[in-house]
């Protein structure tokens, strides 16, 4: 897949949300999910005075994006890090506050399109699913070693899979015969263990299980729980954050952090709300914005995307 053909999800919407903050001289913007560098490239092009700091845990993504962003020279700083490490990264770079932060929480197109990474359920591949292949447990290890109760919990919590118990009992039975190593066998087993009615709804029946495994393998929700508040904290007053999420669990986390920041923390009944209780954030989107039909036509992976934005309007008062 050529990089030029890849259209980043809801690109124009993200740029417009961040624009008022990034048009200021000396603005720094952080792309917390660099991937193939589509959003980053567009940020550097649209805001010629801005400096970019971009993070990714995937070394292959950093290499490819490094080539793509090379023409921008020192305006782009690429860092091998998970996005909850943002405070440390900014600290090392000597950056106190930033004007913009972007998260695109989808699995990068590169990871989905490279069969051997094992993210996609449509083709047979080793069950890996690690975004950073230098560390941590693979999806196969999770399937082969986790106790049944833990697997059921993961499928329910991270995949919202109603048939978790059926699927897990089939996995446990099969892994005793032979450990899992490739995705096709798992897909087949999921198909076989679901009742007919469940197979007729919502696309590939393996989708929810694969999502759950990916979230577990990469610790995605616990990372996100730390990352979104840290990103909000790193914003200067007037700075803006835009987040693209792809399933209800991610979107709920983002919504909670933004809603808490935009609410007053004053005890009820105060005639005047003192400064320390005033909201820190202003919401820039009404609920979660959905992609338009045009955006989905440009990139079918935009279909499940939800976009939320917020602006920092006050400092924290310690």
Order of alpha helices (4+ residues) and beta strands (2+ residues): alpha-beta-alpha-beta-alpha-beta-alpha-beta-alpha-alpha-alpha-alpha-alpha-alpha-alpha-alpha-beta-alpha-beta-beta-alpha-beta
